[in-house]
Amino acid sequence: MKKCNSLEEVRTEIDKIDDQLVELISIRSHLIRQAAAFKNSVEEVKAEDRIDYILQKVRHKAIQADVSPNMISELFEIMINEMVETEISEFRNNKTF
């Protein structure tokens, strides 16, 4: 981890990470849209077992990284819920043609 020498430098580094996070979330979102093409029903899109697995995995990863597992799981729940809605829309659009 980089050792910063001023508040400005800390903020610059945080801004860089925020940009990377947005880019990674965008990539994840595009992959989610692709996943819809491989599914056969809305229930399959919802994939509750997969969601549970992801949430458990990120909680474990958060503990290892010394970050609040509650915060990480809440962030992922928000992201997953939004992406599931996107995937459902994508699934329905793909099935109408």
N, C-alpha and C positions, 0 to 999 in steps of 0.2 A: 504494500500500500504506500502511496506517495505521501511524504511528509510535507505539508504546506507550511509556508512561512508567514502567511497573512490571511486575513478574512477574505480579501479579494481573491486570493489564489484558491482558497477553499471553495468559494462560490463558483469560480471558473471551472474547477474540477467537477463540482456537483452539476453544473450546467451541461458539461460534456456527457456525464453519466445519464442525465435526464434525456438528452438527445438519443443516446444509445438505447435506452429503455423504450422510447417511443418507436424507434426503428425495429427493435426486436418484437414488440407487440404488433406492429404492422405486419411483419413477416409471419408471425403466428396466426394472425387474422386471415391472411391470404391462404395459408395452409388449411385453416378451418374451412374456408369456402371450398377448397378442393376436396376435402374429406366428404362433403355432402354428396358428391357424385358417386361415392362408393357405398352409400347407405340406401336401404330399402324402405325405411319408414321413419316417421317423426320420432317414434320411441327409440329407434336405433340412433338417431341424431342426438337425442338427449343423453344416452349412454351413461346412466347413473353410476354404474360400476366403475367406468373409466374416470368419471369426475371424482368419485371417492378415492380412487387410486392416486390421482394427481394431487388432491388435497393432502392426503397422507404423506405422499412423497415430498411435497414442498415444505410441509411442516417439519419433517425430519431434516431436510436440507437446511432449513432456517435454524434449527437447533444446532446443527453442526457449524453453521456460519456465525453463530452467536447473534442472531437477529430474532426479534419477537416472532414466534411461530403463529401467534394469534393475528398479528398484523399481516404476515405473509399470506396466511390462509384467507383472511378477509379480502385482501387485494386480489388473490386468485379467484375467489368466489365471485367477486364483481366482474372480473374479466371473463371468466368462464360463462357466467349467466348471460352477459352481453353477446359473447361469441356463439353461444348455443342459439340465441334468437337469430343471429345473422345466418347461422348454418341452416336453421329451419327455413328461413326465407329463401336461401339459396337452394335447398332441397326442393321446396315447393315450386320454385321457378324452373328448375331443371326437369321436374316431372310433368310440367304442363306442355312440353313440346314433344 
